[in-house]
């Protein structure tokens, strides 16, 4: 699944504002907004976001 799609689903499921997600996952509160505007995170950032989502969700792979 595309990373932005996974992030959007995660935000809805956990009722987290996009700025909070970006700040906690990557120390970048504009991350989700930038992704919505076409920003493509690199491999390292992608792994970091996936790790954050998995840990936050209790370690359940999505």
C-alpha positions, 0 to 999 in steps of 0.5 A: 500500500502506498505510504501516504494511504497508510498514514492517512488510514493510521490517522483516521484509525487512531484519531491523531492530527497530522501535525502531531503524527509528523512531530512524533514520528519524524520531528516534522509537523509539516510532514503529512501536509507536504506528503499530501502535496507530493513530497516523497519520503526516502527509504530511511524516512519510510522505514521510520514512519512504518516503525512508528505506526507499528509501535504505536498500534501495539506492534501489529503489522498493518 
